[in-house]
């Protein structure tokens, strides 16, 4: 592969990867008065990436315990969700 072609390929890979990471909420981005609720997001309704994918809105199944979305504080458990990740996801 020629150096110019390699550089172009590398630039393309970086450009593809950066937008995906730009959509990840940062800790300070959580809306006021909300909590993260695991296991209640519908397919495509998750608010952040997981080990399975890197972006919000990419959840494939309804109520996946690894997917979460922001809900009004105090409503998560009433909806049947959990406010902490499944044991396999805890650090």
C-alpha positions in Angstrom: 0.0 0.0 0.0 1.3 3.4 -0.9 1.9 5.9 1.9 -0.8 8.3 0.6 -3.3 5.5 0.4 -2.4 4.3 3.9 -2.9 7.9 5.2 -6.3 8.2 3.5 -7.4 4.9 4.9 -6.3 5.8 8.4 -8.1 9.2 8.2 -11.3 7.5 7.1 -11.1 5.0 10.0 -10.6 7.9 12.5 -13.4 9.9 11.0 -15.8 7.0 11.3 -14.8 6.3 14.9 -14.9 9.8 16.3 -18.6 10.6 15.7 -19.6 7.4 17.5 -17.7 8.4 20.6 -18.9 11.9 20.4 -22.5 10.7 21.2 -21.6 9.2 24.5 -23.1 11.1 27.4 -20.4 12.4 29.8 -21.0 12.1 33.6 -22.0 15.8 33.8 -24.5 15.5 30.9 -27.2 13.7 32.9 -30.3 15.8 32.9 -31.2 17.2 36.3 -33.8 15.3 38.2 -33.2 12.0 36.4 -31.6 8.6 37.1 -30.1 5.9 34.9 -32.6 3.0 34.7 -31.4 -0.4 33.4 -33.8 -2.8 31.7 -36.6 -0.5 30.7 -35.4 0.9 27.3 -37.2 -0.3 24.2 -35.2 -1.3 21.2 -33.5 1.8 19.9 -34.5 3.8 22.9 -31.3 3.5 25.0 -29.4 6.6 26.1 -25.8 5.3 25.9 -23.5 2.7 24.5 -22.7 -0.6 26.1 -20.2 -3.4 25.6 -22.4 -4.5 22.7 -22.4 -1.2 20.8 -20.9 2.3 21.1 -23.9 4.6 20.8 -27.3 5.7 22.1 -30.2 4.4 20.1 -28.5 1.2 19.0 -30.1 -1.2 21.5 -31.5 -4.2 19.7 -34.0 -5.7 22.2 -36.7 -4.3 24.4 -35.9 -4.3 28.1 -32.3 -5.6 27.8 -30.9 -5.5 31.3 -27.6 -4.0 30.0 -29.3 -1.1 28.3 -30.4 2.0 30.2 -32.1 5.3 29.7 -32.7 8.4 31.8 -36.0 8.5 33.7 -37.4 10.9 36.3 -35.8 10.3 39.6 -37.7 7.8 41.8 -39.6 6.1 38.9 -37.1 3.5 37.7 -38.0 0.7 40.1 -41.7 1.5 39.7 -41.2 0.8 36.0 -39.6 -2.6 36.7 -36.0 -1.4 36.2 -32.9 -1.3 38.2 -30.8 1.8 39.1 -27.5 -0.1 38.9 -26.1 -2.2 36.1 -26.3 -6.0 36.1 -23.5 -7.7 38.1 -21.6 -8.6 34.9 -21.3 -4.9 34.0 -20.2 -3.6 37.4 -16.6 -2.6 37.7 
